[in-house]
Amino acid sequence: MVQLGVYNAILHDRSLIEAIKTTASLGLTGLEINTGGFLPPKHVPNIDEILTSDAARDDYLANFEGTGVSIAGLNCNGNPLHPNSEIGDKHSADVIRSIKLAQRLGQNRVVTMSGIPGAEPGSKITNWVVNAWNSAALDVIEYQWSVATKFWKEADRIAADHGVKVALELHPQNVAFNVATIRELVERTGATNVGVELDASHLFWQQMDPVAVVRELGELVFHAAAKDIRINPENVVLNGVLDNSFRKLSPSEPRTNLGGDEWANEWPKNSTWDFVAVGKGHPAEYWADFLTALHEVDPNMWVNIEHEDTSLGREEGLQLACETLFKAADLAGLATKN
């Protein structure tokens, strides 16, 4: 059986009740709830109250009763290692708070990112080494591992105490972004409750095969995201996938705050790759292999759609993703929970 849901960020334009209705109308059975980090927790604004009040917790859970939709994990993607304390302290606190909230809500999965510090003590700006061909770059990475190890060792202890698994998205601009680096994080921390959220999209554009990654990491994969990308061959042959042709948006333009005075940039006009609805980058046959690999690790794993295709409307993109994944489940011989 495959459990298919949706990450609620794309439904932040509506209330929790309406988001649940939309999820059910699509034939999905899970809603992954954002609980902080880069985004405000739109659908659970009273986290602190839920942490301390059984009545508040029960009232929140009552929103899902009889809907056919359940909570499919919590998500607080952000940078818990950010060297600017205005950002790092908040995002790291959100991770710990989300772990505690998960236990209160009967959940056992929290999705986030491993984070990235600065290059040295006293830094205020993050520094992700793309290619460590020189010795100074390896010194930076070693310092960053020392920061990451301290935080994630403690976070792993708290997660274990609360019966929660923390699933890290393998995302560039983080210390853990591929197989080697997530293994190093687990080895350095001795973690038992920190593993992977297998988001296919960022693996695709790094030229990795998500199916191969699932099979290599095995039980270290705790949770999954169905998210697709398209490589644009006419541009990638000239600029590769490490293309920084973004534009910084001015305060007068609509923009998304990422914490402190950091903001999401405008996507490159002639991009080398783009996020697309599931199925526009890779066909149902590929996603059938993806679902099969995940099922081999954990038959009850949530696979939640994340929609960031700006060429499609919210529900339009989700509908296409559902059609692709339902077909993929049929091709894989896996029933979907409904």
C-alpha positions as CSV (number, residue, x, y, z in Angstrom):
1,M,0.0,0.0,0.0
2,V,1.2,3.5,-0.8
3,Q,0.2,6.5,1.4
4,L,0.0,9.6,-0.7
5,G,-0.4,13.1,0.7
6,V,0.5,16.7,0.0
7,Y,2.8,19.2,1.7
8,N,0.5,22.0,2.8
9,A,2.7,25.0,1.8
10,I,0.9,25.1,-1.5
11,L,-2.4,25.3,0.3
12,H,-1.4,28.2,2.6
13,D,-3.8,30.4,0.6
14,R,-6.7,28.8,2.4
15,S,-7.7,27.7,5.9
16,L,-6.8,24.3,7.4
17,I,-10.4,23.1,7.0
18,E,-10.3,24.1,3.3
19,A,-6.9,22.6,2.8
20,I,-8.2,19.3,4.2
21,K,-11.2,19.4,1.9
22,T,-8.9,20.1,-1.1
23,T,-6.6,17.2,-0.1
24,A,-9.6,14.8,0.1
25,S,-11.0,16.0,-3.2
26,L,-7.8,15.0,-4.9
27,G,-8.0,11.5,-3.6
28,L,-5.1,12.0,-1.2
29,T,-5.2,10.8,2.4
30,G,-2.4,12.9,4.1
31,L,-1.5,16.5,4.8
32,E,2.0,17.3,5.8
33,I,1.9,20.3,8.1
34,N,4.4,23.2,8.1
35,T,5.4,24.0,11.6
36,G,8.0,26.8,11.1
37,G,11.5,27.3,9.6
38,F,11.4,29.3,6.3
39,L,7.6,29.6,6.4
40,P,5.2,30.6,9.2
41,P,3.0,27.7,10.5
42,K,-0.2,28.9,8.8
43,H,-2.2,25.8,9.6
44,V,-1.1,25.4,13.2
45,P,-0.7,28.9,14.6
46,N,-1.1,27.8,18.3
47,I,1.8,25.4,18.6
48,D,2.8,26.5,22.1
49,E,-0.8,26.1,23.3
50,I,-1.0,22.6,21.8
51,L,2.3,21.7,23.6
52,T,0.8,22.5,27.0
53,S,-2.9,22.0,26.7
54,D,-4.6,18.7,26.0
55,A,-7.8,20.5,25.1
56,A,-6.0,22.6,22.5
57,R,-4.4,19.4,21.1
58,D,-7.7,17.6,20.9
59,D,-9.4,20.5,19.3
60,Y,-6.7,20.6,16.6
61,L,-6.9,16.9,15.9
62,A,-10.7,17.1,15.7
63,N,-10.2,19.1,12.4
64,F,-9.2,15.8,10.8
65,E,-11.8,13.5,12.2
66,G,-14.1,12.0,9.7
67,T,-12.4,13.7,6.7
68,G,-10.5,10.7,5.4
69,V,-7.3,12.9,5.7
70,S,-4.7,12.5,8.5
71,I,-1.6,14.4,9.4
72,A,1.2,13.0,7.3
73,G,4.2,14.3,9.2
74,L,5.4,17.8,10.2
75,N,7.7,20.0,8.2
76,C,10.0,22.9,9.4
77,N,12.4,23.2,6.5
78,G,14.9,26.0,7.4
79,N,18.5,26.5,8.3
80,P,19.1,25.5,12.0
81,L,22.8,26.1,11.6
82,H,22.6,29.7,10.2
83,P,25.4,31.8,11.7
84,N,23.1,34.8,12.0
85,S,21.5,34.2,15.4
86,E,18.3,36.0,14.3
87,I,17.8,33.2,11.8
88,G,19.7,30.2,13.2
89,D,18.3,30.5,16.7
90,K,14.7,30.6,15.4
91,H,15.1,27.8,12.9
92,S,16.9,25.5,15.4
93,A,14.2,26.2,18.0
94,D,11.6,25.4,15.4
95,V,13.2,22.0,14.8
96,I,13.1,21.1,18.5
97,R,9.6,22.5,19.0
98,S,8.4,20.5,16.0
99,I,9.8,17.3,17.4
100,K,7.9,17.9,20.7
101,L,4.8,18.9,18.7
102,A,5.0,15.7,16.7
103,Q,4.8,13.6,19.8
104,R,1.8,15.6,21.1
105,L,0.0,15.1,17.8
106,G,0.7,11.4,17.6
107,Q,3.2,11.9,14.8
108,N,6.6,10.3,14.3
109,R,8.1,12.2,11.4
110,V,9.5,15.7,11.3
111,V,11.0,16.9,8.0
112,T,13.7,19.6,7.9
113,M,17.1,20.4,6.5
114,S,20.5,19.7,8.0
115,G,21.5,23.4,7.6
116,I,24.7,25.2,6.7
117,P,26.9,27.4,9.0
118,G,29.3,30.2,8.0
119,A,32.9,29.5,6.9
120,E,34.5,30.2,10.3
121,P,33.6,31.3,13.9
122,G,32.1,34.8,13.9
123,S,30.6,34.5,10.4
124,K,27.2,36.1,9.8
125,I,26.7,34.7,6.2
126,T,26.3,31.1,5.2
127,N,29.0,29.5,3.0
128,W,28.4,26.3,1.0
129,V,31.5,24.9,-0.6
130,V,30.6,23.6,-4.0
131,N,33.9,22.0,-5.0
132,A,36.6,21.5,-2.3
133,W,39.6,21.3,-4.6
134,N,41.7,23.5,-2.3
135,S,42.8,22.7,1.2
136,A,41.2,25.9,2.7
137,A,37.8,24.7,1.4
138,L,38.2,21.4,3.3
139,D,39.1,23.4,6.5
140,V,35.8,25.3,6.0
141,I,33.9,22.0,5.7
142,E,35.6,20.5,8.8
143,Y,34.6,23.6,10.8
144,Q,31.0,23.3,9.5
145,W,30.9,19.6,10.4
146,S,31.9,20.6,14.0
147,V,28.9,22.9,14.2
148,A,26.5,20.5,12.6
149,T,27.6,17.6,14.8
150,K,27.0,19.5,18.0
151,F,23.4,20.5,17.0
152,W,22.3,17.2,15.4
153,K,23.7,15.0,18.2
154,E,21.5,16.9,20.7
155,A,18.5,17.0,18.3
156,D,18.8,13.3,17.7
157,R,18.8,12.7,21.5
158,I,15.6,14.8,21.8
159,A,14.0,13.0,18.9
160,A,14.7,9.6,20.4
161,D,13.3,10.7,23.7
162,H,10.1,11.7,21.9
163,G,9.8,8.7,19.6
164,V,10.3,10.8,16.5
165,K,12.4,10.4,13.4
166,V,13.8,13.5,11.9
167,A,13.9,13.3,8.1
168,L,16.5,15.6,6.4
169,E,15.9,16.7,2.9
170,L,19.0,16.2,0.8
171,H,19.2,19.8,-0.4
172,P,22.2,21.7,-1.8
173,Q,23.4,24.6,0.5
174,N,23.2,22.2,3.4
175,V,25.9,20.0,5.0
176,A,24.0,16.9,4.1
177,F,22.9,16.9,0.4
178,N,23.9,13.5,-1.0
179,V,24.5,9.9,0.1
180,A,28.1,10.5,1.3
181,T,27.2,13.6,3.4
182,I,24.1,12.1,5.1
183,R,26.2,9.1,6.0
184,E,28.9,11.3,7.4
185,L,26.4,13.2,9.5
186,V,25.0,10.0,10.9
187,E,28.4,8.6,11.6
188,R,29.7,11.8,13.3
189,T,26.7,12.1,15.5
190,G,26.0,8.4,16.1
191,A,22.4,9.3,15.3
192,T,19.6,6.7,15.5
193,N,16.7,9.1,14.8
194,V,18.1,11.3,12.1
195,G,17.7,10.1,8.5
196,V,16.4,11.2,5.1
197,E,13.4,12.7,3.5
198,L,13.8,11.5,0.0
199,D,12.8,14.6,-2.1
200,A,13.5,13.4,-5.7
201,S,13.7,16.9,-7.2
202,H,17.0,18.1,-5.8
203,L,18.6,14.8,-6.5
204,F,17.5,15.0,-10.2
205,W,19.1,18.3,-10.9
206,Q,22.3,17.2,-9.1
207,Q,22.4,14.3,-11.7
208,M,21.6,11.7,-9.0
209,D,19.1,8.9,-9.4
210,P,16.5,9.0,-6.5
211,V,15.7,5.3,-7.0
212,A,19.4,4.3,-6.6
213,V,19.7,6.6,-3.6
214,V,16.7,5.0,-1.9
215,R,18.2,1.5,-2.4
216,E,21.6,2.6,-1.2
217,L,20.4,4.3,1.9
218,G,17.7,1.7,2.7
219,E,16.2,2.1,6.2
220,L,17.9,5.5,6.6
221,V,15.1,6.8,4.4
222,F,12.2,7.8,6.7
223,H,9.9,9.9,4.6
224,A,9.5,11.0,0.9
225,A,8.4,13.9,-1.3
226,A,7.1,13.6,-4.8
227,K,8.5,16.6,-6.5
228,D,9.8,16.8,-10.1
229,I,12.1,18.9,-12.2
230,R,12.8,19.4,-15.9
231,I,16.3,20.0,-17.3
232,N,16.3,22.6,-20.0
233,P,18.9,21.3,-22.5
234,E,19.4,24.4,-24.5
235,N,20.5,26.3,-21.4
236,V,22.2,23.6,-19.4
237,V,24.7,22.9,-22.2
238,L,25.9,26.5,-21.8
239,N,25.7,27.1,-18.0
240,G,25.4,23.6,-16.3
241,V,23.2,23.0,-13.3
242,L,25.2,25.3,-11.0
243,D,23.7,28.4,-12.6
244,N,23.4,31.6,-10.4
245,S,21.5,33.8,-12.8
246,F,19.0,34.8,-10.1
247,R,17.8,38.3,-9.5
248,K,17.6,39.9,-6.1
249,L,14.1,41.3,-5.6
250,S,13.6,44.8,-4.2
251,P,11.6,45.6,-1.0
252,S,8.9,47.0,-3.2
253,E,8.4,43.7,-5.0
254,P,6.5,40.7,-3.7
255,R,9.0,38.4,-2.1
256,T,9.2,35.6,0.4
257,N,11.1,36.1,3.6
258,L,13.5,33.3,4.7
259,G,14.3,34.7,8.1
260,G,16.0,38.0,9.2
261,D,16.8,40.1,6.2
262,E,17.2,37.1,3.8
263,W,14.7,36.7,0.9
264,A,14.0,34.3,-1.9
265,N,15.3,35.6,-5.2
266,E,13.6,35.7,-8.6
267,W,14.2,32.5,-10.6
268,P,16.6,32.7,-13.6
269,K,14.8,33.8,-16.8
270,N,16.8,31.3,-19.0
271,S,17.0,28.6,-16.3
272,T,19.0,25.5,-16.7
273,W,16.3,23.6,-14.8
274,D,12.9,24.2,-13.4
275,F,10.5,22.7,-10.8
276,V,7.6,21.1,-12.6
277,A,4.5,19.2,-11.6
278,V,5.1,15.5,-11.0
279,G,5.0,13.9,-14.4
280,K,6.2,16.8,-16.5
281,G,9.8,16.0,-15.9
282,H,9.7,12.2,-15.4
283,P,6.9,9.8,-16.6
284,A,4.7,7.6,-14.5
285,E,7.0,4.7,-15.3
286,Y,9.8,6.4,-13.4
287,W,7.6,7.2,-10.4
288,A,6.5,3.6,-10.4
289,D,10.1,2.6,-9.8
290,F,10.4,5.3,-7.1
291,L,7.3,4.1,-5.2
292,T,8.5,0.5,-5.5
293,A,11.9,1.4,-4.0
294,L,10.3,3.3,-1.1
295,H,7.8,0.5,-0.5
296,E,10.7,-2.0,-0.2
297,V,12.1,0.2,2.6
298,D,8.8,0.9,4.4
299,P,5.4,-0.1,3.1
300,N,3.8,2.6,5.3
301,M,6.0,5.5,4.3
302,W,4.2,8.7,3.4
303,V,5.0,10.1,-0.1
304,N,3.8,13.7,-0.1
305,I,3.4,15.9,-3.2
306,E,5.3,19.1,-3.1
307,H,4.1,21.5,-5.8
308,E,6.3,24.4,-7.0
309,D,5.5,24.5,-10.8
310,T,4.8,28.2,-11.4
311,S,3.3,27.5,-14.8
312,L,0.4,25.8,-13.2
313,G,-2.2,26.8,-10.7
314,R,-2.2,25.3,-7.2
315,E,-4.9,22.7,-7.7
316,E,-4.1,22.2,-11.4
317,G,-0.5,21.2,-10.5
318,L,-1.7,18.9,-7.7
319,Q,-4.2,17.2,-10.0
320,L,-1.5,16.4,-12.6
321,A,0.8,15.1,-9.8
322,C,-2.0,12.9,-8.5
323,E,-2.8,11.5,-12.0
324,T,0.9,10.6,-12.4
325,L,1.3,9.0,-9.0
326,F,-2.0,7.1,-9.2
327,K,-0.9,5.7,-12.5
328,A,2.6,4.9,-11.1
329,A,1.0,3.1,-8.2
330,D,-1.0,1.0,-10.6
331,L,2.0,0.2,-12.7
332,A,3.9,-0.8,-9.6
333,G,1.1,-3.0,-8.4
334,L,0.7,-1.0,-5.2
335,A,-2.7,0.0,-3.9
336,T,-3.2,3.5,-2.7
337,K,-4.7,4.1,0.7
338,N,-8.2,5.7,0.4
